[in-house]
């Protein structure tokens, strides 16, 4: 069963790597924010996989990632970043 966790963690790391490329090269703030959300979700998935393999302290780290990703999305929308970019696209 431990091999399954290793393979699943590797796949999640690959998707996070693709999201990191999008985060660095994204043309708009919205693209970067969605990539940051993907990184947060990937971090949560890795931590939950670690919890499934016996590392129980990783659950606290996963919850912290979830909160940080949610706060980042709220901060972007409250700052008006989404509204300004949408007006420029029209």
C-alpha positions as CSV (number, residue, x, y, z in Angstrom):
1,X,0.0,0.0,0.0
2,X,2.9,2.3,0.6
3,X,3.9,2.1,-3.1
4,X,0.5,3.5,-4.0
5,X,1.1,6.5,-1.8
6,X,4.5,7.1,-3.4
7,X,3.0,6.9,-6.9
8,X,0.1,9.2,-6.0
9,X,2.4,11.7,-4.4
10,X,4.6,11.7,-7.5
11,X,1.7,12.4,-9.7
12,X,0.5,15.3,-7.5
13,X,4.0,16.7,-7.5
14,X,4.0,16.6,-11.4
15,X,0.7,18.6,-11.5
16,X,2.1,21.1,-9.0
17,X,5.2,21.5,-11.1
18,X,3.0,22.3,-14.2
19,X,1.1,24.8,-12.0
20,X,4.3,26.4,-10.9
21,X,5.3,27.0,-14.5
22,X,1.9,28.7,-15.1
23,X,2.3,30.7,-12.0
24,X,5.6,32.1,-13.2
25,X,4.6,32.6,-16.9
26,X,0.9,33.4,-16.6
27,X,0.0,36.5,-18.6
28,X,-2.7,37.8,-16.3
29,X,-3.2,38.0,-12.5
30,X,-6.2,35.7,-12.8
31,X,-4.1,32.9,-14.4
32,X,-1.5,33.3,-11.6
33,X,-4.2,33.2,-8.9
34,X,-5.7,30.0,-10.3
35,X,-2.2,28.5,-10.5
36,X,-1.6,29.5,-6.8
37,X,-4.9,27.7,-6.0
38,X,-3.6,24.6,-7.8
39,X,-0.4,24.8,-5.7
40,X,-2.4,25.0,-2.5
41,X,-4.6,22.1,-3.5
42,X,-1.5,20.1,-4.5
43,X,0.1,20.8,-1.1
44,X,-3.1,19.6,0.6
45,X,-3.1,16.4,-1.4
46,X,0.5,15.6,-0.6
47,X,-0.1,16.2,3.1
48,X,-3.2,14.1,3.1
49,X,-1.3,11.3,1.3
50,X,1.4,11.6,4.0
51,X,-1.3,11.3,6.6
52,X,-2.5,8.1,5.0
53,X,1.0,6.7,5.1
54,X,1.3,7.3,8.8
55,X,2.6,10.8,9.3
56,X,-0.2,12.3,11.4
57,X,1.3,15.7,11.9
58,X,0.9,16.4,8.2
59,X,-2.8,16.9,8.7
60,X,-2.1,20.2,10.4
61,X,0.1,21.4,7.6
62,X,-2.6,20.4,5.1
63,X,-5.2,22.5,6.9
64,X,-2.8,25.4,7.0
65,X,-2.3,25.2,3.2
66,X,-6.0,25.2,2.7
67,X,-6.4,28.3,4.8
68,X,-3.6,30.1,3.0
69,X,-5.0,29.3,-0.4
70,X,-8.4,30.5,0.5
71,X,-7.0,33.8,2.0
72,X,-5.0,34.4,-1.1
73,X,-8.1,34.2,-3.3
74,X,-10.0,36.5,-1.0
75,X,-7.1,39.0,-0.9
76,X,-7.0,39.1,-4.8
77,X,-10.7,39.6,-5.2
78,X,-10.9,42.2,-2.4
79,X,-8.0,44.2,-3.9
80,X,-10.0,44.5,-7.2
81,X,-7.4,42.6,-9.2
82,X,-10.0,40.5,-10.9
83,X,-12.3,43.4,-11.7
84,X,-9.6,45.6,-13.2
85,X,-8.3,42.8,-15.5
86,X,-11.8,41.9,-16.6
87,X,-12.5,45.5,-17.6
88,X,-9.3,45.5,-19.6
89,X,-10.3,42.3,-21.4
90,X,-13.6,43.9,-22.6
